[in-house]
């Protein structure tokens, strides 16, 4: 019987804690690293992440380590789970501590702040083009994963063996981990669904009804597909867990921070107050700008995403945004194909 991999999960927020608990329960020697040594010590003593998952017990086998160098040195598999704005800084530290590292996985969703680069592009620059990347993505609330409720995700990597290795470390009776090889599509879906979840949250906060919610989800998926085609991703990726699955969960589930932000805006709260009330990073605030930068670069029209961006910047109110969307001209649902097969 082959030895189970030593897994290091880097990032002790809700999702990092959930994946670390899952890995430990699967029998992998697992270490959870975070920057707050006192918080880690508290988690080790109480077997709970009292800030993010206070009601969820963590397995006794899960180890906690505040030293990044020790954590990286002792791991066979590194899984980065930090907000997208912290991704580049952490990967740069990893590259310094583990020179020659040739494989890195992450479950972060979003773009590099300011540049709009995909996270696999950031990793390639910092680790070198020969390093292999893998992203874990899909519809998965941390609380439900820790509670062992049924969940399905997908692991995408250009290296099929590495995707399978990451998936095998996470796959469990209540956690199905599929594999794929479309990093572009998988990362776009994981990032863009947060922006679209704000739109559905706004509509629900304004009590516009279930028809409006369904329409926004469907037309939001259309925007994802059109941008995905423009950058060279595959349509089937966004019709699966990384796109449609994650979009439906984030747009309809009240555990979603991005949906809760939209609900608050739709009910008349201002952005700063809404974010303070949520108390965690809300990825859509940054991601909306990066999605629109990418859309402009590829000349793709994204009316829902553009409206969300303007609402988040305070340029328009939710009611004005709704009026702009409803005032758009009547046209065919699919005037142009939204899918294509990338060359190669």
N, C-alpha and C positions, 0 to 999 in steps of 0.2 A: 504493500500500500504506500503510495507516494506521500511525502510529508506535506502537511498543510502550509500554505504560505504565511509568512509573518507580515501582517498588514499594518500599515501606519495610516491613520486618518488624520489629516492636517486641517484643523478647524473645528472648534468645540461649540459651535452654534447648534441650533435644533437639528439641522439636516446632517451635519457631521456627527453629532452624537447618535442619531438614529442609525446611520450607516455603520458606525463603529460597534454599536450594540448588536446589529444584525450580523456583522462579520464575526464577532466574538461568539455569538450563539451558534454560528455555523461551524465552530471548532477551530477557527483560525486564531493563532496567537495575535491579538490585536491591541494596538496602542493608540490612544487618542491624545493628540497634542493640541495645545492652545496657548495663546500668549499670556493669559491670566493665570499665574501659578496658584494664587489663592483659590480661585474658582475651581481649578482642577483638583486641588487638595480637598475641597469641600465635596466635589463629586465623588472622589475616591472614598471618602469617609461615609457619605450618606447613600451612595449608589444611586444618586439622582442628579440630573441637571436642573437645579432648582430655579434657575432663571428662565430657561426655555421649555423644559419638559418636566415640570415639578411633580406630576402625578405618575410618571413612568419609571419603573425600577430598571436599573441597568445591571447586566450580568456580572457576577462576581469575578469572572475570568478577564474582564476588560481592564486593561492597564491604563494609567494616566501618566503623562510625561511632559513636563514643562520645557525641557531642553530640546530644541529642534535638531541640533547636531546628533545627539544620542538617538533620537527618534529615527532620523533618516538613515543613520549608519546601521541600525539593527533591523531594517525592514527589507523584505523581498518585493513588496508592492506598496507604492506610495499613492494615496488617494487624496487629492486636494479638494477641500470642501469649504471654501471661503467666498465671501461676496466678490463679484467680478472686479470691483475697484481695487481689491486687495490682492488679486491673483498675480499680477506681474511682480509685485514686490516680494511675495512669498516664493514664487518660482525662481527669482533671482537669488534668494537666499539658499534655496535647495541646490541650485547649480553650483554655488560656491562651496557648500558643505559636502556635496556628492559629485565631484567632477567626474565626467564620463558617464553620468546617469543616462541610460539609453531608453528608458520607458517611464512614462508618467501618465497617470489617470486622474481625472477630476470629475466632480459632480457639481461644479459651479456653472451658473447660467448667466449669460450676458456678454457684453463687449468690453474691450479695454476703454477706459474713460478717456475721452479726448480724441483718440485716434480712430475709434470705431472698429479696430481690428478684432477678428475672431480670436478666441482664447487659444486655439491651436496654432495660430500665427504667432502669438506672443510666446508660446512655449517653444516653438521652432527657433525663434530668434535667440532665446535665452539658453536653451539646452543644445542647440545645434540642429541642423536639418536632418541629421541621421537618427535623431531620437524619435521614438514612436509615441504617439498620443492616443488616448482613448477618453471618451466622454460618456458618463453615465447620466441618462436623462429619461424623462417620461413622467406620467402622472403619479406623483408620490408625495403625500403629506407626511412629514416627519413623525408626527404623533401617531398616525395609524401604523407606520412601519414598526415603531417601538412596541406598539400594542399587538403586533403579530397579526394585523388585519391583512387580507389579501391585497397584493400590490403587484403590478407588472411594470417593468422598466426596460430600456434597451441600452446596450453598450455599443458605441460605434467607434471603429478604429480602422485605419487603412491596413493594419496588420491583423488578419483574422485570428491568428494564434493568441495575440495579446488581448483582443476583445474577448475571446473565449476564456482566457485566464482570469480576467477581471470579472466576467459574468459568473464563472464557477465559484469565485470567492464569495459572491453575494447571493447566488441562487439558493433558495430554501423552499420548504413546502408552502409557505405563504408569501413568498417573494420570487416571482418569476423574472429572470433576467434573460432577455433575448439579445441577439447580436446583429450588427450591421456594419457597413463600411463607408457610410456617407457622413463624414464629419461636418461638411458645410450645412447640409440640410438639418442634421441633428442639432447643431449649435444654433442655427437660425430659429428653429422651432422653439427651443428652450428659452431663448431670449425674447422673441417677439410676442409669445403668448402672454407675457407679463403686461405688455402695453395694451393688448386687446382686452385683458381681464379688467383693466381700469375702465374701459368703455362700457362693458356689461355691468360693472359695479355701479357706475354713474347712472345708467338706465334703471337699474333696480332701486338705487337710492332715490330716484325721482318717481318711483312706482309707475313705470311706463308699461309694465306687464310682461308676460312670458313670451308673447309674440315678438316684442322688441328684443328681448334677450336672445331668442333663437336667431333672429335676423342678424344681429350683431356678431354672434359667434360664426354663423355661416359666411357672412361677407368678410369677417375678419380672417377666416381660413383662406378665402379667396385672395386676400392681400398677401398672406404668407406664401401661398403657392406662386403668385406672380413674382414676388421678390426672389423666392427660391429659384425659380426658373432662370431669372436674370443672372444670378451669381453662379449657376451651374450645379445646384443641388438636384436631388432626385425627388420627383413628386411623391413616390410611394413612402418616402421617409416622413413627409408631413401628413400623409393620410394614415399614419400609424401612431405609435405611442409617443414619439418625439414631437409630433405636431398636433393632430386632432385630439389625441388622448390628453396631452398636457393642457391644451387650450380649454377643453371642456371642463376639466377638473379645476383649473385656476379661475375660470370665468364664472363658475357656479358654486364652488365650495367656499364656505365662509372661513375656513382655516387659511385661505389665501390672503397674504398681506396686500397684494396688488388689488384684488377684488375689494377688500375692506377699505383701501384707499379710495377707490371709485365710489363705494357706498357713502363714505363720509363726504366726498365732494358733491355727490348728488343730493345729499341732505343739507347742503349749505355750509359745511365747514371749510375753513381755508386749509391750504396744503400743509403748512407748518404744523398746525394743530392736529391735523389728521395723522401725520407721520409721528409726532410725539406720542399720540395716543396708542399707535400700533407698537412703538417701542423697539422695533427692529429695522434693519435695512429693508427698504422697499425698492427693489431693483428697477421698477418701471420709471422712476423719477429720472434716472440717468439713461436708461435704455431707450426711452422714446427719442431722445436726441440722436443716439447712434443709429437707430433704425431709419430715421428720416435722412440722416447723412448718407447712409448706404443707398436708400431709395433715390436720392438726388443724383448720386454718382452713377446709378444705372438707369436713370430716367424712368422710374416706375412710380405711378401715381398710387398713393395709399391714403385715401380720404379719412378713414377711421383713425389710423395711426397719427395722421397729421393733426386731426382734431384733438386727440388726447395730448399730443405734444403742446398744442396751444393752450389747452386747459391747465396743464401742469406748470406752464410758464406764466399763467395768470393773464394771458392775452384775451381770453374769452371765458365766459361763464359756462357751466354745463348746459344751461338752457340755450344759450347762443350757439354752442357746439351742436346741439340737437337740431336746431333750426337750420344750420348750415348743411348738415347731412340730409335733412328732409327736402331741402331746396334744390338738391342736385337733379340734373335732367334725367328723364326717363330714357332707358337704353337697354340693349340686350344683356342678359345675365352674364354671358361669356362672349363679349365682342371679339376677343382674341384668345388663342390657346394659352392656357396658363401652365402647361406642362411641356417638357421637351426632354429628349434624351441627350445628356451631355456627351460631347465628343470624347472618344477614348474609352 
